[in-house]
Structure formats: structure tokens, C-alpha cells
Amino acid sequence: MPHHVKRRRTYDTTKRRADALARRTAVLASARELFLLDGFAATTVAAVAERGGVSQETVYKNFGGKPGLVRALHEDAMRGEGPVSPYQRSEDLRGQPDPYEIVRGWSRLSMEVAPRVSPLLLLMRDAAVIQPTLRDLLAELDDARHRRMSENAQFLHKAGHLREGVTTRAAADLMWSVTSPEMYELLVVRRAWSLNQYADHILHTVSSLLPPARHAQTPKPP
């Protein structure tokens, strides 16, 4: 009998976790749709809750309001597609002996992540003008992205992949700017570039940091 009870509790716990995950997924999907459709200011917690099939209390309890929803959406988008996160795949690329292949891999990851993340960052940028609560979050995420680019620049420097005269600070700033949501907005959203063109632009730009002999075969700018 005790063994039977233990199995029942395990089943109940698993079901509760699955139900909680399903509710979270539904709420975030609803929030993303409404934020991108109506904007941050016009979207209410009540609307997100109704669309997600939960109570407002559930939204506040799990996310703390609209800024918390945006943060959770950003974290979810940064996980990319598939079981291995883009961050881990970026780290794995460092094992490549050819720096051009490393940069090419980074550009492909940007093509995967940017459509998921950039619309949210652009939403925050526009909403932060009148929503002070988003300004700190936007600055935090922007600084985190620059730190990731600085880590990439430090790796290129330590591996001897940066061309002579390029500092790690300059390399980090260039990678940070070319992968910015504003660059995605200009090229993909406003100029209707394909994601392949966008990735090739990143590849061409970042490859300029490498010694000439290393990036002689990089594609021409789109």
C-alpha cells in the first residue's frame, strides 16, 4: 500500500508540473501575440490572461505583471530552437580551427535567434519612452548582449584570430552593433532582406576582424 501511494504522489506531481508548464506556455504565447500586435501600453494583463485561459492572479503570481512577461518572453526566445541553446552552440563553435568557420557559425545562429528576440527588444525600446519600468530591463539586456560579444572578442584575441591592430574592445563593439535589434529592423523589417542576406551581412562584417588570408573567401556584402 505505501508503495502504491508513493507512485500516486509521483504521478500527481508530474501532472501538476505538466499543467503548470502548459499554462506558462499559453500565457507567454498570448502575451507575445498581443504585445507585437497591439503594443506594450495597449496590452493589459487581463487581456493576456483571458487569451491564455488563466486568471489575472495566475499571471501576476508567475510573472509579476507586464515587465515580467517581457523578461520571460526574452528568456524563452534566447533558448532558440532545438534541445541545445544558441549560447552553448556558440561556445561549441570555438573548437573549430578555422576562425572563418567560427564566424560563419555565429552568423547562422544570429539568423535563428534574431527573429525571435529582436521584435521583443524593439518593442521594449519603443515602450520604454513612456514606460520607465522597461528602461532598466532594456539596459540590462543590452549590457548582457555586449558582455557576450566581449566574450567572443576575447576568445578571438586569445586564439590569435584577430587581425593586427584590432582591439578586443573594437571587436566587441562591432559584433554588438551588427547583431543589434536595430540592425535587424533596418535590414529585415524595413528593407525586406531575407534572413540569409542578414546572416551573410553579419558574416562579412565580422570577418573583417580576421586576418586577410583568413577571410579571403567571405561573401561580398548583399
N, C-alpha and C positions, 0 to 999 in steps of 0.2 A: 504493500500500500504506500509506504513512504516514497518508494521509487516512482510509483505512478504519479503521485502529487508533484514530485520534483520535475518530471517530464512535462506536466501540465503547466507549471510555472514557467519553464523554459519556453514552451510554445506561446504562452501569453505574452512574455517579454518580447519575443521575436515579432509577434504580430503587432504589438504596440509600437515597436521601433519602425516596422514597415509602414504602419499607418501614419506615424509622425513624419517619416520621410516623404510619403506621398502628399501629405498636407503641405509640407515645406516646398516641395517641387511645384505644386499647384499654385501656391501663393506667389512664389518667385516668377513663375511663368506669367501670371496675371499682372504682377507689378511691372515686369519688363514691357509687356504689351501696352499697358496703359501709360507708362512713363514715355515711351517712344511715340505713342500715338497722340496723347493729349498734353504732354509736358509734365514737368515735376510739380509746378504750382497747382495746376488744374486737377491733378490726380489726388484723390483722397484715400485715406486708409479704409474708409467704408466701402469705396468702390473696389479696391483691391480685395478686401475680404469677401464681398459679395461674388465677385468674379471667380475667386479661388475656392468658394464653397466653405468658408470658415467664418468664425466670428471676428469682430474687430479686436476683442480681447486676445484672441489667439495671435493675431498679427502683432499687437503691442507686446505681448508676452515673449514672443520669439524673436522679434526684430527691433522693438523699441520705437517704431514709427518709420516715417519715410526715409530719413537718412540711413537708418539701419537696413532698410530694404535695399537701398542703393549699394551699400557696402557689401551686403550678401550677394547681390547680383554681380558685382565686380569680382568677388572671390570665386563665384561659380564660373564666370566667364574665363577667368585666368586658368582654370583647370584644363581648358582646351577640349580636344576630342580624344576619346580612347582612354585606356587604363593608365597610361603613363603621362604625367603632366608635362606641359611645354617646358617648364623650368628644368625638370630632370632630363628631358631630351636635349635641351640646350647644353646642360652640363656634360652629357654623354658625347656630344659632338666634339668636345675638347680633346678626345682621344684620337681624332683624325690627324695624320701627319701633315696634310696639306692645308694651310690656312684658308686657301680659296674655298675648299670644300666645307670648312667650318662656317665661313661667312655665308656660303650658299645655303647651308642647312639653317642658319639663323634666319635668313630671308624667307625661307619656306615656312618656318614657324611663325613669323610675323604675318604671313598670308593667312594662316589658320587662326591666330589669336585676334588680330586687328578687327575683323568684322564682328567679333563677339564683344570686345572690350571698348573699342573706340566710340561707338554710339553712346555708351553709358558715360564715358568721360566727357564727351561733348555735351551731353545732357546736363551733367554736373556743372560744367564750365558756364553754360548759359543760365542755369538756375541760380548759380552762386552770386550772380549780380544782385538778386533781390532776396536770396535765401542765405543769410550769413552762416547758418548751421552747416552748409555744404562747403564753405570756403576752406575750413581746416581739413576736412576729409579730402578735398581735391588736392590741396597742397601735400598732404600725407602720401597720397597715391602717386603724385608726380615725383616726389622725392624718392619713393621706393623704386620707381622705374629708373630714375637716374642712378641709384645705387646698383641696380642690376647691370646697367650699361657700364658703370665704373668697374664692376667685377669682370665683365667681358674685356674691357680695355686692359685691365691689369693682367689678365691671362695672356692676351696677345703680346703684351710687353715682355712678360717673363719668359714666354716661349720664343721670343725673338722674331715675332711675326710683324711687328710694326715697322714701317719704313723709316729710314733715318730722318730725324728732325720732328717726328710726330710724338707729342707728349701723350701720356695716358689721359690727362685732363681733356685735351683736344679731341682724342679718340672717343672718350665717353660722351662728350658734348655732341659730337657729330652723330653718333649712334642714337643718342637720346632724341635729337631733333628729327632725324629721318624716320624714326619709328613713332613719332608723336601722333596723337589723335588728330591734331591739326593737319598734318601731312596726309593722313588717310582721308580727312574731309576734303582737302583741296583736290587730291588726285582721283580718288574713287567716287566720292559723293558728288563733287561739283564738276569734275571733268570726265566722269564716267569711265575711268580706267578700269580694266579688268584686274582681278586680284593677281594674275600672273604678271601683268605690267607693273603693278605696285611692288611685287616681290623683286622683280628684276631691277627696279629703281633702287631699292634698298641694297641689293647685291652690288650694283655698280658703284653706289655712293660709298658703302662701307669698304669695298675692295680698294678704294683709293687710299686707304690707310696702309695697305700692304706694299712691300717692295715691288717695283715694276715687273720684275721677272716672274713674280708670283701671281700677278693678276693680269697677265697679258691676254688671257682668253676670256676675260669678263665680257658680257654682252654690252653693246652700245646702249646708251640711255634710250628709253622708249620715245 
